[in-house]
Amino acid sequence: MAEKIYNFSAGPAVLPTPVLEKARDEMFSFGGCGMSVMEISHRSKQFEGVLAAAENGIRELLAVPDNYRILFLQGGATLQFSMVPINYMAGRSADYVITGAWGKKALKEAKRCGTPNVIYTSAENGFRSVPDPEELKFEPDAAYLHYTSNETIEGVEFKYEIDTAGQVPVVCDASSNILSKPLDIAKYALIYAGAQKNIGPSGVTLVIIRDDMVAKVPENQHSMLDYRVQVENDSMLNTPNTWGIYIISLVCEWLRGKGGLVEMEKLNEEKAAILYNAIDSSDGFYTGHADRDCRSLMNVTFRLPSEDLEKQFAAEATALGLDGLKGHRSVGGIRASIYNAFPREGVVALVDFMQDFARRNG
Ligand SMILES: Cc1ncc(COP(=O)(O)O)c(C=O)c1O
């Protein structure tokens, strides 16, 4: 096994080492019960404690107000692309802000339920930008406004939270930047995120939903797709991803120990700045994909002068233990995902390699 791998994967992604160590230590006997978390009933007292720890952890870290419920669902963020319109569109329109590939996928599902209205898209410029707040003219009758706070593939991130001043419920796919910085949850009607970047392992989807949105769900939905039923059953309508929820509880504990999201944001800004500075000071050898004002702190995307050089870059980096840098197959280039658990030393190691590579090939 390689001594040290820096895992730049976009997700599933690097988890904090102390979380993996604790999970290892508790693997055979969770809390001394003689069984693994994976082996105990989701109805057991022990698991009730795990679920409560995960829920409370998220509530505390994000300062979730009391009028919001926290759910741990399955089906990934992708199921939320459908669940949101199934629960709220019902033949109405909804506003969609499209800043990348994931927003496009959400829009595709919404079209099955009604008439989504694209109020902004950066498709023409290859998804490099986000709108200025004043550019967004939302439709007051819209069932909701949907946006993606960080587009993982293009590396494009909103630096502000969309605020409709309560006129239209805001729904946000925050899969790839949730827990990277504090959020004002009160601005949202519903936030969802696949866990496999900043929250835990794949197979769990975090949903934070305001009480009035729970109340708005029409009768007679399919139970698994019904937010109200999921809330009434405290995420346990069926057997939940017990292991995933357990890891989330450990990630929350780790984040608390790190000083919470204010500290995390500082570290994330620092890490991203090291990398963007390397891109900007490369005399054009590396070019960033996203516009400067919406560069993602989580997914740093850039190109090299040719696709051949990009292939060579990714291959040489992998050989040095810098893993997972190849850009998404749909856009190519290089993508360095540097989520909360990604260490600063790994960013420095990448920059050292980038400088050396540019010297040899520039
Ligand atoms: C922003 C965003 N939305 C949605 C998804 C889809 O998530 P899942 O694979 O959990 O369905 C991803 C996955 O990477 C993502 O980055």
The ligand as an SDF file (V2000), in Angstrom:
LIG
                    3D

 16 16  0  0  0  0  0  0  0  0999 V2000
  -24.1170   19.1460   -6.5620 C   0  0  0  0  0  0  0  0  0  0  0  0
  -24.5160   17.7070   -6.6830 C   0  0  0  0  0  0  0  0  0  0  0  0
  -25.8270   17.3910   -6.7480 N   0  0  0  0  0  0  0  0  0  0  0  0
  -26.2360   16.1230   -6.8480 C   0  0  0  0  0  0  0  0  0  0  0  0
  -25.3400   15.0720   -6.9250 C   0  0  0  0  0  0  0  0  0  0  0  0
  -25.8460   13.6790   -7.0500 C   0  0  0  0  0  0  0  0  0  0  0  0
  -25.6680   13.0470   -5.8280 O   0  0  0  0  0  0  0  0  0  0  0  0
  -25.9840   11.5050   -5.5930 P   0  0  0  0  0  0  0  0  0  0  0  0
  -24.9340   10.7430   -6.3120 O   0  0  0  0  0  0  0  0  0  0  0  0
  -25.9070   11.3980   -4.1100 O   0  0  0  0  0  0  0  0  0  0  0  0
  -27.3480   11.2230   -6.1180 O   0  0  0  0  0  0  0  0  0  0  0  0
  -23.9750   15.3530   -6.8510 C   0  0  0  0  0  0  0  0  0  0  0  0
  -23.0050   14.2290   -6.9140 C   0  0  0  0  0  0  0  0  0  0  0  0
  -21.8350   14.3650   -7.0240 O   0  0  0  0  0  0  0  0  0  0  0  0
  -23.5590   16.6890   -6.7430 C   0  0  0  0  0  0  0  0  0  0  0  0
  -22.2540   16.9920   -6.6940 O   0  0  0  0  0  0  0  0  0  0  0  0
  1  2  1  0
  2  3  1  0
  2 15  2  0
  3  4  2  0
  4  5  1  0
  5  6  1  0
  5 12  2  0
  6  7  1  0
  7  8  1  0
  8  9  2  0
  8 10  1  0
  8 11  1  0
 12 13  1  0
 12 15  1  0
 13 14  2  0
 15 16  1  0
M  END
$$$$
